[in-house]
Amino acid sequence: MTTGSAGGSSYPALTQSSRAAVAARLVEIVTLRHPEGLTQGQLDELTVVVEAQLSATELLHRFDLANGDEPAFTLPPPVGGVR
């Protein structure tokens, strides 16, 4: 596995301001889906989580993977099955 090679990646690099704009739009979508309203604290927390997810997604897309690459570990199913 090649790690961190951004040369072949076609995933767009987001600036901090564009990441914040995307996060704001995603938070706006969540507020539209929850017409009962969210507190300012919930909106602030949601913004932080969305920005972190955007950063993680951008980072993960920087790793070049071949079709046959496998994960370094697997997670067992939860005890008692999925509910």
Contact map, one row per residue, 1 for C-alpha under 8 A:
11100000000000000000000000000000000000000000000000000000000000011100100000000000000
11111000000000000000000000000000000000000000000000000000000000111000000000000000000
11111000000000000000000000000000000000000000000000000000000001110000000000000000000
01111100000000000000000000000000000000000000000000000000000001110000000000000000000
01111111100000000000000000000000000000000000000000000000000001110000000000000000000
00011111100000000000000000000000000000000000000000000000000001110000000000000000000
00001111100000000000000000000000000000000000000000000000000000000000000000000000000
00001111110000000000000000000000000000000000000000000000000000010000000000000000000
00001111111000000000000000000000000000000000000000000000000011110000000000000000000
00000001111100000000000000000000000000000000000000000000000000000000000000000000000
00000000111110000000000000000000000000000000000000000000010011000000000000000000000
00000000011111000000000000000000000000000000000000000000010000000000000000000000000
00000000001111100000000000000000000000000000000000000000010000000000000000000000000
00000000000111111110000000000000000000000000000000000000010000000000000000000000000
00000000000011111110000000000000000000000000000000000000000000000000000000000000000
00000000000001111111000000000000000000000000000000000000000000000000000000000000000
00000000000001111111100000000000000000000000000000000000000000000000000000000000000
00000000000001111111110000000000000000000000000000000000000000000000000000000000000
00000000000001111111111000000000000000000000000000100100000000000000000000000000000
00000000000000011111111100000000000000000000000000100000000000000000000000000000000
00000000000000001111111110000000000000000000000000000000000000000000000000000000000
00000000000000000111111111000000000000000000000000000000000000000000000000000000000
00000000000000000011111111100000000000000000001001100100000000000000000000000000000
00000000000000000001111111110000000000000000001000000000000000000000000000000000000
00000000000000000000111111111000000000000000000000000000000000000000000000000000000
00000000000000000000011111111100000000000000000001000000000000000000000000000000000
00000000000000000000001111111110000000000010011001000000000000000000000000000000000
00000000000000000000000111111111000000000000000000000000000000000000000000000000000
00000000000000000000000011111111100000000000000000000000000000000000000000000000000
00000000000000000000000001111111110000000000000000000000000000000000000000000000000
00000000000000000000000000111111111011000000000000000000000000000000000000000000000
00000000000000000000000000011111111000000000000000000000000000000000000000000000000
00000000000000000000000000001111111000000000000000000000000000000000000000000000000
00000000000000000000000000000111111111000000000000000000000000000000000000000000000
00000000000000000000000000000011111110000000000000000000000000000000000000000000000
00000000000000000000000000000000011111000000000000000000000000000000000000000000000
00000000000000000000000000000010011111100000000000000000000000000000000000000000000
00000000000000000000000000000010010111110110000000000000000000000000000000000000000
00000000000000000000000000000000000011111110000000000000000000000000000000000000000
00000000000000000000000000000000000001111111000000000000000000000000000000000000000
00000000000000000000000000000000000000111111100000000000000000000000000000000000000
00000000000000000000000000000000000001111111110000000000000000000000000000000000000
00000000000000000000000000100000000001111111111000000000000000000000000000000000000
00000000000000000000000000000000000000011111111100000000000000000000000000000000000
00000000000000000000000000000000000000001111111110000000000000000000000000000000000
00000000000000000000000000100000000000000111111111000000000000000000000000000000000
00000000000000000000001100100000000000000011111111100000000000000000000000000000000
00000000000000000000000000000000000000000001111111110000000000000000000000000000000
00000000000000000000000000000000000000000000111111111000000000000000000000000000000
00000000000000000000001001100000000000000000011111111100000000000000000000000000000
00000000000000000011001000000000000000000000001111111110000000000000000000000000000
00000000000000000000000000000000000000000000000111111111000000000000000000000000000
00000000000000000000000000000000000000000000000011111111100000000000000000000000000
00000000000000000010001000000000000000000000000001111111110000000000000000000000000
00000000000000000000000000000000000000000000000000111111111000000000000000000000000
00000000000000000000000000000000000000000000000000011111111100000000000000000000000
00000000000000000000000000000000000000000000000000001111111110000000000000000000000
00000000001111000000000000000000000000000000000000000111111111000000000000000000000
00000000000000000000000000000000000000000000000000000011111111100000000000000000000
00000000000000000000000000000000000000000000000000000001111111100000000000000000000
00000000101000000000000000000000000000000000000000000000111111110000000000000000000
00111100101000000000000000000000000000000000000000000000011111110000000000000000000
01111100100000000000000000000000000000000000000000000000001111111000000000000000000
11111101100000000000000000000000000000000000000000000000000011111100000000000000000
11000000000000000000000000000000000000000000000000000000000000111110100000000000000
10000000000000000000000000000000000000000000000000000000000000011111100000000000000
00000000000000000000000000000000000000000000000000000000000000001111100000000000000
00000000000000000000000000000000000000000000000000000000000000000111110000000000000
10000000000000000000000000000000000000000000000000000000000000001111111000000000000
00000000000000000000000000000000000000000000000000000000000000000001111100000000000
00000000000000000000000000000000000000000000000000000000000000000000111111000000000
00000000000000000000000000000000000000000000000000000000000000000000011111000000000
00000000000000000000000000000000000000000000000000000000000000000000001111100000000
00000000000000000000000000000000000000000000000000000000000000000000001111110000000
00000000000000000000000000000000000000000000000000000000000000000000000011111000000
00000000000000000000000000000000000000000000000000000000000000000000000001111100000
00000000000000000000000000000000000000000000000000000000000000000000000000111110110
00000000000000000000000000000000000000000000000000000000000000000000000000011111110
00000000000000000000000000000000000000000000000000000000000000000000000000001111100
00000000000000000000000000000000000000000000000000000000000000000000000000000111110
00000000000000000000000000000000000000000000000000000000000000000000000000001111111
00000000000000000000000000000000000000000000000000000000000000000000000000001101111
00000000000000000000000000000000000000000000000000000000000000000000000000000000111
